[in-house]
Amino acid sequence: MSSISAQHPYYKELEIATLAVKRASLLTKKLSDSIGVTQKSGTQTKDDKSPVTVGDYAAQAIINYAIQKNFPGDEIVGEEDSDTLREDTDESRKLSGRILEIIEDVQDNTSTYSDKIGTLENLQDIYESIDLGISQGGDKGRIWALDPIDGTKGFLRGDQFAVCLALIVDGEVVLGVIGCPNLPEIILSNEDMTGTVGGLYSAVKGVGSFYTALFDSDKFVPLSKQERIKMTTNTSPASIKVVEGVEKGHSSHSTQSKIKDILGFNREIVHRQTINLDSQVKYCVLAKGQADIYLRLPVSDTYREKIWDHAAGNILVYESGGQVGDISGAPLDFGKGRFLQSKGVIAGNTHIFPAVIKAVEQALN
């Protein structure tokens, strides 16, 4: 099956998720563009109530509201809560006012979506919607995993970040939608990125993975009118490409270098075959066949990944013909709560995945 009709059991979920992610992507793109020029240093963090905080809260409110309006019995695992916003301080009032302002602005600019995903009218609505993200996850029922702005540092640099939403049913990811506001259509290397900026990547279990331009249409574009995307079958160290994070605090770049050595990469050109990107856009580039391997080796024995950082990307890779696992190659388990109970994340096309897992084992030993 290469498309999805209105009779498909997840048709409505895909439509609502898409419209909500599109609205949140427009909002976050506008914010990122406005701070990208002045925040090149990347020194601004979530702790100082910066624009990324405003974007996180606003995007979570928009998406949670859309889910509750359409699927009131579903749970949501989200990153934020409204406790700080509700405080009786000048800072909280200023932050809340800014959030309401940018939500009203994006709702005006996407009024065609409002019949389907609703509109937030006041701060009380916003606070309540943010707080819908309190689910602890688990392996029973319908649970959405949301990362309103995945890739904080990229967002602050005006670089790569993503709005990521996935539906998990009885512990299994069945649907994922990722909005990549700053991602060009064609990624060849760190220096060579061209084509339409802004991509929407979607996957439905048993249907496939799809790409369409994020900002070209103000409607839900059916999958039959989107581009079907597939992973590569490439296994040659001379030409395979690896996607990794930008931030060294998120994964062990030194171990990842060892793995590339073991796989037979040429040290003199390996930097040209490594693409560094923030957030789940790495999964999107992989699923589109523009890279072959994704390495995220744990920085410590105790570090555990959050489910919202990988759920949407996980199904995108599987449905494009790839494979995702932990450092042992075992599939990621999204039914164990808010965190994955495994170490690291490795993804690749099915032809090279076993060799990568073997190289990981060798590098870690």
C-alpha positions, 0 to 999 in steps of 0.5 A: 500500500503506498497511500492512505485513504479516508477509510484507513484507521489512522487517516484522521490521526495523520491529518490532525497531526500534520496540520498541528505540526505545520502550524507549530512549524510556522510559529517556531520558524518565525521565532528561530528566524528572528533570533538566528541573527543575534544568537549565533553564540548559542549561549542562550539556554532554556534556563533564561526564559529565552525565545526557545522557551516561548516556542516550546510552550506555544508549540506544545499548547497548539499540538496538545490542543489539536490532539485533545479536540480530536482524540479526547481519550488519548494521552500525551507525553510532552516535555513542558508543564505550565507551572512556571507560566502560572507564577505570580511574577512579572517575568511569568506574565511577560512570558505568558503574554508573548506566548499568547501573542505568537499563538494568536498570530499563527492561528490568524495565518493558518485560519484554514486549519482551525475547523480541524485543530481549533484555536486557543483563545486565552491563557487559561486554555494555553496553560491547560493544553500545555499540561495535557502532556503529563502522561508517563507513557507505557505499553497500553492504550494510545499515547502521543509523544511530542517534542515541540522543539527538538534541537534547542541549540540548532533553533538558537543558531537559526540552524536545524531543529524539528517539531516531532509528533508520534502516535504509540499504540500499545507500546508500538509507534504507528504514526510519525510526523516531523516538521523540519522548518530549516531543512533544505530538500537536498542534503549532500554534505555539511557544505552542500545543501540545496533546494526548497527549505522546509520539509514535512516527513510522515510515516504510517505503519504498513503504508510507507514514509513520505516527504512534501514541502512544509510551507508550500500548501495551506492544506493537508496534502494526501500521501498519494500526492507526496513523494514516497521516500526510501532508504539506500541499499549502499554498503560501500565505505567509499561512498556511504554517508553517516549522520551524527549530532552537532553537539558532543554532549549528546553522543560520543563522537570519539567512539563514533570515529572508531566505528567508522574506522572499523567499517573501513572509512578512509580517514582522509575523506571521512569528514566529507562523508559525515553530516552533522545535524541537530535533532530528528532531522537526521532520521529524515535525511536517512529516510530520504536516502541522503545518508546510510547510517545514523550513530548516537553512542551514549555519552555515559552508562547511565544516560537514557534517551527520551521517547519523544526524541526518537519515536517519530524518527523511528517509524520514518526509518522503518517505513522507508526500509531501514532499521533502528536499534540500540547499541546491541541492535535490539529494536527500541522499546517505546512502551517502557515509560517516558524514557527508552530503557536501552543504551544509544541509538543506531540506524541504517539501511538493512543491508549495512545495519548488521555490520554497523552493530558488529563495529559498535560492539568492537569499538565499545570493547 
